[in-house]
Amino acid sequence: MSAAKSINGYLINQAKDGQWWIDSVGGENIAGPFPTEALAIEVASVLQDQPAAPKRRGKDKP
């Protein structure tokens, strides 16, 4: 296994079985498995975080 690489704010890690995964900095699996590191890097380079949903206000607030 090799050291994790950081691409676009995501970590590229190789699992024990040789497959590659894209993880968040917090360790959550984001995408994978990928057969090659190059493919995982290509996917991570185009991933974008989605902004949080707006908070509800007013009388509709639960």
ABEGO torsion letter per residue (X at the ends): XBBBBBBGGBBBBBBAAGBBBBBBAAGBBABOBBABAAAAAAAAAABBBBBBBBBBBEAABX
